[in-house]
Amino acid sequence: MLLGLVVEHITGLSLDQYVKRNIYQPLGLTHTLFNPMYNTSYQKSDFAATEINGNTRNHSINFPNVRTHVLQGEAHDEKSFYSMNGLSGHAGLFSNLNDMMILTQIMLNKGQYGNLTFWSQKVQDLFLTPYPYDVTFGLGWRLNRNKSLPWFGLYTFDQAFDHEGWTGTCTVIDPKYSIAIILLTNKRHSLYINGTFDGEKFETGKYGKIMTLVYEALGV
């Protein structure tokens, strides 16, 4: 969240303008953007729904102007939607598998893609430097350093890193094997009972078993 605000302050551009001009357009990405419903080329049916009853957790939460409709094609995160108009460094970015394949390849290439350089090896090392008080945290990434995070699965190298989205997404990048596993679910779009979403009960919503199965299928 703060990094997005820093980018806007330094560049004088809104975050969506900056990333579109400096990252997405040079890469030829056509389905990565904030607030896609503001773009008339998209319809709600283009997006997975992310929660049945808005931000109410099945009507167990209420506050002024809370959304109660099915969330689809709009930022799910409350801070992003209600306070930042769906435009934030921490939430609200939409994409698809093809675009994400390119973005993960940049991390595997240590900041490069083709003849484009987005950051240096030194900057990437900074992204992936463990936080002293919890080695599973980097900058914008979770790290597999002590193998305590179950969503990495059984076979992921200890230098692997990942990013999860609260609505049900998980991307694991493993530089040892030069692979990225992109899992896109909408597990929160399910019944919310006794403080738990039903979608979290399935293996796809826990992530780790899926990552393990991918490694086994690849034979690595």
Secondary structure as UniProt FT lines:
FT   HELIX           2..11
FT   HELIX           15..19
FT   HELIX           20..24
FT   HELIX           25..27
FT   STRAND          33..34
FT   HELIX           36..38
FT   TURN            40..41
FT   HELIX           44..46
FT   STRAND          49..51
FT   TURN            52..55
FT   TURN            57..60
FT   TURN            64..65
FT   STRAND          71..72
FT   HELIX           79..83
FT   TURN            85..86
FT   STRAND          93..94
FT   HELIX           97..108
FT   TURN            109..110
FT   STRAND          112..113
FT   TURN            114..115
FT   STRAND          116..117
FT   HELIX           121..127
FT   TURN            132..133
FT   TURN            135..136
FT   STRAND          142..143
FT   TURN            145..146
FT   HELIX           150..152
FT   TURN            158..159
FT   STRAND          161..165
FT   TURN            166..168
FT   STRAND          169..174
FT   TURN            175..178
FT   STRAND          179..184
FT   TURN            187..188
FT   STRAND          192..193
FT   TURN            194..195
FT   STRAND          196..197
FT   HELIX           198..201
FT   HELIX           203..206
FT   HELIX           208..218
//
